[in-house]
Amino acid sequence: MMKIGVISDTHISDRSRDIPQEILDAFKDVDMIIHAGDLVELAVLEKLKKVCSNVKAVWGNMDPEEVKKALPEKQILKVGSHKIAVMHGYGAPNKLIDLLMSVFKNDSVDLIIFGHAHYSVNEKREGILFFNPGSATDKIFSAYNSFGIIEINDEIKARIIKL
């Protein structure tokens, strides 16, 4: 089994000074961390690598040029027999799932991890699990901050953890 910690929209130090300690503690026993964009500072990756050396990330719409040069806009990861797509997303939050379905339509993915909306999503549509961990630091569109844990073996089990 692989256990993945998922975080997005940290906006360090734009909207918050640091990643909440509760998230860092939870990520100490994961096999991989995926950041779904809007880090704002690359130092976020170094902080995450201190708790888990296997960190994957994509850039988001609020990331500066320095971050966009260091990270891809989207990526597809293979975990066991599953394909995981990761992309921050852009545009209207209520159109994100449609956008992501279109972007990854020819990739036969099982799971799409995204950010941007600042609220959590954990729903299956047309056989694909769409997972947004919500924002770890910002409550502009949600009543709570959150992150995610995904466990993958024969099947994918994903959960949102509210702070």
N, C-alpha and C positions, 0 to 999 in steps of 0.2 A: 504494500500500500504506500502511496505517496501522499503526504500532507502538505498543502500549499496555503500559505498566508497571503491574503489579497488586500491591497490597500490602494486608495486613489485620492486624488484631490487634496493633497496635504498642504499645498500652498505655503510652503516654508520659505522665507520668513515674511511672506506677503500678508497672510491672514493669521498665522500662528507661529510661535517661536520654535516649537519642537513637536516631534511625533509623540503622542501620549504614551506614557510609560506602560500602561496596561496593554497596549498593542505590542510594544517591544517585548514585553514579558511573554505574551501569547505566542510570538513568533520564534521564541527560543527553541521550541520543539517541532518546528516545521522543516521539511526537506527543501522547500523553495519558497521564495517570496516573489509575488508579481505586483508591480506598481503600475496602475493603469493610467498614469499621466497626471499632469499639473503638479509636478514636484515643485516647480519654480526654481529650486536650487539643487544642483547636482550633489551637494553635501548630504541630501536625503538618502541617496544610494549608499554612501559610505556608512551612514548611521545604521541602515538596514543590514549591511554586510557584516556589521559587528555582531549581530545576533544570528545571522544565517548567511553563509558565504555564497549561496546560490540565489542571486537576485536577478530577475528579468524586469525590464521596464520599457514603456513606450512614452513618447512625448505627447503632451496635451496642448490645447489651444492657448492656454495662458503661460506656457513655458517660453522662456526667452531663447534667443538664437543659440546660446551656448549649450542649452539642454537639447535643442532640436538637432544640433550637429553631433551630439554624443549618442543619441538614441534613435531607434526607428519609429516611424509613425504607427506601424502595425507589425505584428509578427505572429507566426504560427508555431506552436510548440507541440512536440509529440511526447505524451506521457503514457507509457504502456501502450495499449491499443487505441488510445484516445488522442484526438487532435484538438488542441486548445488555441483559439484565436484571441489575440489581445489588441485592442485599439481604444484610444480614449473616447473618440467621438467628437462631434461638433454640431452646431445648429440647434434647432428646437428640441428640448429634452423629450417631448412626447413623440418625436419622429426618430429617436435614436435606434430603436430596435429595427425599424424598417431600413434605416441607413446601413446598419451593420449586416443585416440579412443580404442586402444588395452587394456590399463590399466583399463579403466572404461566400457569395452564392456558389462559386465553383470550387470551393476548397474542402468540401465534405467534413466540416468541423462538427464536433460534439458539444462544444462549450465555447461561448464568446464572453470574454471578460471585458468590461468597459467601465468608463467613468463619466465625467462631464456633468451629469444631472445633479450631483450632490445628494441624491437620495438612493436608497438601496433597492435593488431589483434581484429577484431570484425566481425566475419563471421559465417554463419550457414552452417553446413555440415551434411548431413544425419539426419536432424531434430534436431541436437544439436548445440547450440550457443557456439562457441569458443571465449573466451575473454581474451586477454592479454592487461593489461593497459599500457604496455611499461615501461621504467625505469623512475622513479621519479627524478633521479639525474645524470644519465650517458647517454652520447650521442654517445657511441662507434659504435652502429649499426643503429642509427636513427638521423635525422636532428633536432629532438626536444625531450624534456622531456615531459612526460605525465602521467596521471592517469585516473581512470575511475569512472563513476557513473552508477549504475544499479538500475532501478526501477522495482519492481515486484508486480504485483497484478494478474489479470487473465492471463496476458502475461508478458514477460520479455522484457524490453526496456533498452538497454545498449548504452552508449556513451563514446567515448574517449575525454578527455579534454587535449589539448595541452597547455603547459606552454610557 
